[in-house]
Amino acid sequence: MSAIPYKEVFNHLVHKDKSYKQAPSDQDWNLAKVMCEKLKLFYSVTEMFLGVKYPTANLFFPKICEIRMLLQECLISPYVEIKAMTTNMIGKFDQYWSLIHHGLAIATILDPRFKMKLIEYYFPKIYGDDSPQEVERIRKLTYELVREYKSYDVKETQSSFNNSNFGIDIDDGDPLASFDLFVSTTSTVDTYKSELDYYLEENVLPRTGDFDILAWWKANGLKYPTLQRVVKDILAIPVSTVASKSAFSTGGRHVTPHRNRLHPDTLEALICVQDWLWDEKLGAHSNKEKHLAKFEVIKDDEAGPSFVDFDI
C-alpha cells in the first residue's frame, strides 16, 4: 500500500520517535506522488501480461503504445530522478518495440473495433512527422501476410482440384458443379486483396466492454475466410512467456517426489482451488460457481481419493 495517505503520520513521527531522524521533505512526497501516478499504467499492463486471463493479442498493442507515449512524456519531466530512470527504460523498450510492434499492430488491424484507425491514431503521437511512412509499412506487412495465406489456400485447393475427377461425374444432378470448382481454383491474388480491402473499408464497430472478438470472427468466417485463418494464428500469439512457464511449473509444485501418487481428480481439484483463490484475490467471483459446477465430489466407491478427504 502506498505511504502517501500517511504523509502526516511521518511528519509527527519525527517528534514521537527519537530514532526517527528526518521525515521526507515536501519535494520527496511530490516526487513519490508523481511516480505512483506514472506507475499505475505499468501495473495494469503487467497484470495483463502475466497471462492470468489469457487475453488475445489484439489487446496488447494499445497498452504498448500507451507505455511508449508515457516514456516520451517522462523524458521531459522536471524531476531529474524520473528523467534518469526513463532514459534507461526507453532504450530497452525500443529494442522490444522494434521486434514486436509489427505483429501486435497486425493483430489490432484484425480487431473490427480498431482496424487501421488505431494505428493512424497512435503513430503520429509516437513517430511524429515519420508516422505516414510507418503506417504505410504496417499496411503493406498486413497485405503481404494475408497474400501469403491466400497463396497457400490456392495451392491447397489446386492440388485437390487436380486430384479430383473434373467432369460431369462430380455431381450428376448439377451439370455446373464442375464450373463452381473451376471458379474457386482460378481465383487470383488480386481477388483476395479485395477481401482485405472490403474489411478495412467497412466502418469500425463501437467499442464495448463485452465484445467477443473470437465470436465475431467465427460468425464472419464465410465473409472473410482467409482473414479468419490469419486471425486464428495471430490472436493466439502471447506477448509474454510468463503464462506458459507458470503453467508448466504448476505441476511441479503439486506433484513432488514425496507426493507423486495423487489421483488425477485430486490434482485437478488442487489446481482449481489455486485458480479460485487467485480469482478471489483479483475480485473475480463471477466464475467461481461455474467452475464449482464442473468439478463434482468424487464418490467413495470410485477409484482414488475424493475431492473432500484427500490427504496432502
N, C-alpha and C positions, 0 to 999 in steps of 0.2 A: 504494500500500500504506500502511496506517495506521502512524504512527510510534509508537503506544502500546507495542508489544512492545519497542521500543528505548529505553524510558524511562531505563534505567540508563546507556546509552551517552551520552545527553545530559548526565547528571549528571557523568560522567567527562570529558566534552569540555571542561568549564569549566577543568579542571586541565591538560588536554593542549594546548589551542589558545588562545593568548594573545588572538587576535582574537575569540574567543567570550566575550562579557562576562557573560552571565546565562543560566542554564538555566531552563526553565519551572518554576514552583512546583507544589507538590502540588495546589493548587486548580486550576491550569491543566490539569494532567493529568486530574483528576477531571471537569472540565468537558468536555474533549475526549472522554473515555470515554463520558460520558452522551450527548453529541451524536452520537457514532458509533452508539450503540445506537438512538437515535431515528431516525437517517437510514437505517437498514437497510430499514425499510418503504418509504421514499421511493425507495430504489434498486431494490427489487424491483418496485414499481409502475411506475417509469419504464421498466424493461426490458419490461414487458408493454405499456405504452402506445406504445412505439416501433414496435410492429407487426411485430417480427421473425418471430413465429409466427402473426400474424393471428388472435388469439382471437375467439370470438364474444362478443356484447355481454353475455351473462348472467354473464360472469366479472368484469366491471368493478365492479359495484355493491358487492360485499363489500370490495373494495380501497378504494373511495372512502369507504365507511363507516369502515373502519379508520383512514384518514388523518384523517377528521373527529374521531374519538374521540381519536386521538393529539394533535391540535392542542388539544383541550379539556384533555387531561392536561398538556400543556406550558404552558398558561396559568397553572397553579398551581405551576410548577416553582420550587424555591428559588433557581435561578440567574437572575439578572437578565438576562443575555445571552439565554438561551433564551426568557424571557418577552417580551423586546422583539422578537425575531425572530418569535415566534409571533403576536404582536399584528398585525404587518404581513401575515403569511401568511394568517391566518384571515379577514381582510377580503376578500382576493382569492378565497380558497377559497369563501366564502359566495356570491360573485357567480356562480361557475361552478356551485355546488351548486344554486342556485335555478333554473338553466337546464336542467340535465341529469339531476337525480336522479329525476324522474318517469319519463323514458324508460328509464333504466337499471333502475329498480325494476320496471317492467313486464317488461323482459327477464328479470329474476330470477324473477318470478312464473311465467313461461313455462318455467322450468327445473324439471322434475319432482322434482329433489332439494331444492328450496327452497320454491317456491310462495309463499304468504303468510307462511310460518313465519319466513323470514329477515327479512322486513320487520318482523314483530312482535318479532323478537329484537333488531334494531339500533335501531329508532326510540325505544324507551324510553331507551336509553343516549344518544341524540343529542338528543331533544326533551324528555325528562323527562315532566312532567305533561301536556304537549300531544301526546304520542305517539298517543293514541286517535284524535284528530281527523286527524292526519297519516296514520295507517294507513288510516282510512276514506276519505280523499281519494285515496290511491293505488288503493284498491279500486274506487272509483267511476270513476276515469280508465280503469282496465283494462276495466270493463264497457262504458263509453262507446266505447272504441276497438273492442272486439270487436263491439259492436252496429253500429257504422258499417260494418265489414267485412261483417257479415251482411246489412245492408240493401242493400249493393252486390250481394251474391250473389243476393238475392231479385229485384232489378231485372233482373239479367242473365238469370236463369232465366225470369222472367216474360216478358221480351222474346222469348226463344227459344220459350217456350210459345205466345205469341200468333202467332208466325210459323210455327208448326208446324201440321200437319193433325190437329187434336184430334178423334179419332174412331176408328172401327174400322179405318181404313186404317193406323194406326200399326204394328200387328202383328196380322196375320190369325190367327196361331196362338194369341194370348193376348188374349182379349176385355177383360181388366182392365189391359192395358198403359197405356191412357189414364188409368185410375184412379191408377196409380202416378205418372204425370206430374202429375196434378191434386194429389195429396198433397204432392209435392215443391215445387210452386209456391205452395201456400197455407199454407206454414209461417209462423208468426208470429215476431216478435222474441222473445217470451217463450220459445218453444221453443229458440231459440238461446241465450238466457240460461241455460237449463238445461244446455247443453253446457259452459259455463264453470263452472257450479256443480258439475257432476259431476267435472270435472277437479280443482277445488280441494278437493272433499270426499274424494278418494282420498288415501291415505297417501303421504307423500313417499318417494322412492326412497332407498336407502342411498347415502351419498357415497362414491364410488370414484374413484381417480385416472384410470382408463382409461374413464370414462363418456363416451360419444359422444352428445351431445345431438341432433345432426343425424340420426344413425341412429335415435334413439328417436322423433323426430317423424316421420320417414319411415315407420316401422313403425306408428305410431298415427294416421296421417293419415285413415284411414277412420273411426276412432272420433271424432276431433275435426277435421273437415275445415276449418272456418272458423278455428279456432285455429292450424291448420297454416299457413294463408295469412298470418296475423298473424306467426307465427314467422319465416317466410321474409323478411319485411321488417324486423322488429325486431332479430333476431340479427345481421343484416348491418350494423347501424349501427356505424361506427367511433367510438371515443372520442377519437381524435386524427387530425389531417390529416398527421401526420409520415410515415406509411407511404405514402400516396398521393403526396405530394410527393417522397418518396425514389424511388418507382417511376418517376416522370416524369423526375427528374433523372439516373437511372441511364443512360438512353440518351444523354443529352448528355455524360456522362463518357466513354463508349466511342466514340461517333460524333462526331468533331470535323471541322472544315473541312480538316484535314490528314490525316484518316483516315476518309474517307467512302465507301470502296468495299469495305468488308468484306463477305464472303459472309454471308448470314443465319445459316448454321450456325456460322460462326466467332464472330459476335456472340453467338449463343446460348451458345456454349461459354464465352466470356469472362464473361458474366453468371452462368453456373452456377458457374464457378470461384470467383467472388466470394462466392456463397452458401455454397459448401463451406468456404471459409476462415472465414466467419462462424460456421458450424456447428462447425467445429473449435475456434474460439476460445471458443464457449459450451459446449463439451463434448458436442455432439450429433453423435456419429459414426455413429449407427444408420441415418441416412437417406442416407449417402453412397453406399453400394453400390446403393441403389435408384435414385438419380439417375444414377450411372455407367452402369447398365444401359440407361437411357433414351436417352442420347446416345452413339452409337457413332462410331467413327472413320470419317470420310468417305474413301472410296476415291479414289485419284489419278485414276481415269478419270471421276469425277463432276465436275460443274461446280463451280468455286470451289476455294479452298484447303482443305486437310484440317484435321482437328481438331488434329493434332500440329504441322505445319510451317507454321502461319500466321505471317505477318510483321507485327509490330506497329510 
